[in-house]
Amino acid sequence: MQSGFSVGQRVSVSPSRPCGGCKYCHEGLPNHCLNMRFYGSAMPFPHIQGAFREILVIESSQAHLLAPSTTLAEGALAEPLSVGLHAIQRAGGVFGKRVLVTGCGPIGNLLIGSLQAAGALQIVAADLSDSALACARRMGASETHNLKDEPEALARYTADKGYFDVMFEASGSAQALRDGLTCMRPRGVVVTVGLGGDVSIPLNLVVGKEIDLRGTFRFHPEFAQAVELLNRKVIDVNPVISHTVPVHQAVQAFELAGDKQQAMKVVLDFGVKDV
């Protein structure tokens, strides 16, 4: 239990609330908790309510203090930042590695910022949107490729059994995963961040190049790390915030957030001033 909180302090709240008593919690895998109460999750039934409410009762361990120099908007991005940090943990390290990121939405771009902070040698980003790739460059991508305009852009990385040491697939596209596998060097690591549903995988590439294919799911301890990185200004998440909308225009904000051609990450402003 944490202590020392006082009225008026600004905190970032982790939505991850494992039970602490099931076998996976005891094995150090709290993100796989059998009784997880993850805010806003539709996985269990009845669904877990989110945190859009005036009063929210949390465990003290979910509250993470924001530094005076960290804005509330930055603190709000600790959750998606944590997703990328957990994905990097699943990759087993990226320092000095050549990395491919496919899918440059909010998760992909925050992942790119994390990769730069973690010491990746080269970060190549691929997407179908120029605005998403512009954000990727601001977050630290070394090179970017618009696969809508240049469908064969990744072919240059397939020579001599592949080029990349690590790949993060954050688009949810089965084609992106298949294309990325052709770019991986032998014994490379592929982490699927955004993929859902049943897909076909070219197992000849996975077997022939001894590629490790790994999943990543949510986070838990990484939330504290995310807030610490934000507080220390190690990662600048502001390029991902495309719009700030007052709370009384929440419906319009959600509509805007659903338009990927216009928005990256939309922040709701509740009128609380940073101090």
N, C-alpha and C positions, 0 to 999 in steps of 0.2 A: 504494500500500500504506500502511495506517495502522500506526503504531507506538505504543509507550508503554503497551501493555496489561500488566497484572500480575495475578498469581493473586489471586482473590477479588473482583475488580471485577465489578459488576453491569452487564450489557449487555442490550440488546434486539437480537435477531438477525433481520435481514431474510431472508425466504425467497426473495427474488429473486436469482438467480444466473445472469445472462447470460454468454455466452461471451466477449464483447468483441472477437470477430474476424469475425463475419458482417456482411453488408451492412447490416442494420438497426442493429446496434450501431454501425457506422461512421457511420450517418446520424443518430445521436443518438436512436434509437428502441429502447432496450434491452428495453423490455417486449414487443417483437415479435421478440426474438432467435430465430433459427432453431434454436439449440441450447440453449434455455433449460432450466435445471435448477431449477425452481421447486418448493420443498419441498411435498410433499403433492399434486402435480398429477397428475391422471389423463389429461391431454391427450395426452402422448406414450406410446408403448408400447416397452419396459416402463415402467410408471408410475414416477414419482419418489417415493421414500420421504419421509415426513414427518420431523418432528424429535422425536417422542416416544421418546427413547432416553436412556440415561444418559451416553453420550459422543457428542458431535457435533463433527466436524471441519469448520470453516468457513474461508472466506477472511476475512482481517482487515477487508476493506471491508464485510463483512456485519455486523460488530459495532459497535454504537452505545452509547456510555456513557450510563448513567442518572445523573441528578443525585441527590445524597443525599436530596433531598426528594421524588423520584419513586419511587413504590412499584413493586414487581415486577408487581403486577396492572395498574397503569397502563401500564407498559412493554409488557405483553402485548397491549395494545390498539393499539399503534403500527401493526400490520399493517392492521386494518380501517380505522383512521383514515387511513392512506395511500391507501386506495381512494377515499375521499371527496375528499381533497386532489387526487388526479389528476383526478377528475371535474370539480372546480372549474377546474383548469387547462384541461381540454378545453372548458369553457364560455367561456373567454376573459375571465374576470373577472366578479365579482358585486358589486363595490363600488357602493353606491347603487341597486341593482337590486331589483325586486320578484320574489321567488322562490317557486315552488311545488315542494314535495317530496311525491311520492306513494310511500308505503311507509316505515313508521317502525320497521323492524327495526334491528338493530345498525348496519348500514351507513348506513341512512337517518338515524338519530339522530346518529351521529358526523358525518355530512355536515352536519346542521343546526348542530352545534357549530362546525364549520369555517366554515360560511356566516356565522354570527354574528361569528366572529373576523375574517373577510375583509371585513366591513363591509356586508353585505347590508342594504338599507333595511327590507325586510319579508320574513318567512319564514312562509309558510302551509303547514301540514303536513296530509296526508290519509292515513287508514288505516281499517281495519275494527275496530281494537282500542282500547278505552279506555285500557288500561294502556300500550300503545305510544305513544299520543298524550300521556299524562301524562308519559312520559319525554321526548317531543319538546318539551313546554313547559319542562321542566327544562333541556333542552339549548339552548333559546333560540328556539323557535318563537313567532312573534307571535300566530298564531291556529291552531287545529286544528279539523278536521272529521272526524267519524266517518261514513264513507259507508255503513256498514251500517245505522245508525240514520236517516241523512238522505241518501238516495241522490242527491238533487238539490242538495246543498250547494254544489257548484262552479258551478252555473248562474249564480249571482250575479256570477261573474267573466267571463262571456261577452259582456257588453254592449259596444257600440262596438268590435267586432272583437277583443275580448280585453283582458286586464289585466296578465298576467305578462310580465316581460322574459326570465326564465330558468325552465326547469323541469328537475327531476331526477326521473326515473322509477326508483325503487329497489324496487318491489314485485314486478317480474316479471310484472305483469298487463297483457295486451294492452288490456283495457278501460280501465285507468288511463291508458295512453298515449293512447288515442283521446280519452278525456274531457279529458285535459290539453291536447291540441292545440286544443280549442275555446276554452280559456281563455287562449291565448297571443296577445299583441298582435303586430301586423305586425313582421316581422324579429326575432322572438324566437328564442331558442336552446333547444332541447330536447336534453338529454343522457340517454341510456338507460344506466342503471347496472345494473339487475337483469333486463333482459328477455332471454328465451331462446326459441329455436324460431321457427317461421314464424308471422307475424302479418299481418293486413290493416291497412293504414294509409290513412286518408282523404287521399289525395294532393291532393284539391281544396283542403283546408285548408293543406297544406304549400306548395302552389304559390300559391294565392290570397293568403296572408298572408306569403309569402316567408320561411317558417320554416326555420331551420337545424336539421337533425336529425343529432345526432352520437353516436357510440358512445364508450365509455370502457372500457379493458381493463387491469386490474391497476394497476401503478405501478412505479417504480424509484427515481428521485432523491427522490421524495416521502417515502420512509421516513425518511431523515435529517431532513427537515423536520418530520415527525410527532414524532420523538423530541425535537427541539429545542423544538417547541411544548409538549410535555408537560413537559419540563424547566423551561421558563420559565413554566409554569402559565397559558399563554394559553388553552388549551382544557381544561376539566374533563371527563374521560371517565367519572368515577365513577357518574353517573346511569345509565349503560348497563350497569354490572355489577350484575345482579340477584341472583346467587348466587355464593358461594365454597364449593367442595366439596373436601374432602381427597382426595388422589390415590388412596388405597385404596378410594374410592367412585367411581372413574372411570366404571364402567359406568352407575351411577345418574346421574352427572353428564351423560353423553351422552343418556340418556333424558330427563332434565330439559330439556336444551338443545333437544331436538326438540319440546318442548311449548311452542309459541309463546304459549299462553294464560297460562303461568306464568313463563316465562323470557325474558329479553332476551339478556344475555351471561353465560355461566357460566364462571367462572375455576377452574381446578384449582390447589389449594394443595399444593405439594410439600414444605412444611415448612421452606422456606428463609426465614430471617428477614430483613426489611429492616433495613439498617444506615444 
